[in-house]
Amino acid sequence: MHYKQELTAVGSAALDTIETPHGKVEDVLGGSVFYIGAAAGLFAPTNIVAVVGDDFPFDEIEFLRERNVNFDGLETAMGDTFRWSGRYHKNMNIRDTLSTELGVFAGFEPKLPFGAAEAKYLLLANIHPELQLDVLEQMEEPRLVAFDTMNLWIETAREQVLELIKKVDLVIINDEEITLLTGEISPFAGASKIIKMGPRYVVVKKGEHGSVLISRDDPPFLCPAFPLAEAKDPTGAGDTFAGAMMGYLAATDDLGDFNMRRSIIYGTITASFTVEDFSIERLKQITSDDIEERVRVFRTMVEF
Ligand code: AMP
């Protein structure tokens, strides 16, 4: 069997209502899989696996087809699309979830379509860990499995989160979640606890303070965030980061230390576009050239 240099991603498909100090939008495209598709598709063919209701505005995701994104794993079920609503504080690192309505997610049983199971790269994006496990079991022989989660699942489905961590290669987690999961304040101490459970890599995201890659076999890598004059909406930055990072790895198929580092840079730069506007508005407009140009500027800022 010849496994494909593609990414398969399972996650949420949502309609979001978001309020930030820069404005408010209602029922806009959200959920991890669309940020991931729009980001990863700029690098490698991407299969998304999720569920939407019969109220979903399919025309809004048409652009993803031209971006190498395959929707065969996007199931349409009778009922309402998952809806999430959140409000950001003046300090946009802090947000409150105002409501979560599961809709068709409540009965979702992910089925990998023909082709998606043979992808070499798998991203288990933020959804209930039971669904993530289900997808992992359907994969043929992925080369790299990445796992993302959120505080909700660490608090309510801790055992399943821990079971998954033992089975994956890369854990992508933010600073608050790693403390919740491991009890450690320091990302280095928390990551070394996770690495002892099985994964080879941990990426700790620290919002506007950048991210850290901690590996079992290689020295740590520190990556600052790209400085932006004005961020409008941080929603989906983490999903964009994970999508671009995994898309870059799928495209290059190289897990060497320096390529892992480069994948973090591409994740960082792609996510910096997402926060410039609400939903996937900015991500929709950009091309690979925009990313390369910003990578070039970024390089000048970290060189010494
Ligand atoms: P992020 O800003 O990277 O945490 O991702 C934001 C996206 O996560 C939003 O578009 C939401 O629709 C989605 N989301 C919020 N809560 C959940 C949840 N409980 N399960 C899955 N996805 C969620």
Boltz pocket constraint, residues with backbone or C-beta under 6 A from the ligand:
constraints:
  - pocket:
      binder: B
      contacts: [[A, 12], [A, 13], [A, 14], [A, 15], [A, 16], [A, 29], [A, 30], [A, 31], [A, 32], [A, 83], [A, 84], [A, 100], [A, 126], [A, 127], [A, 128], [A, 152], [A, 234], [A, 235], [A, 236], [A, 237], [A, 238], [A, 239], [A, 240]]
      max_distance: 6.0
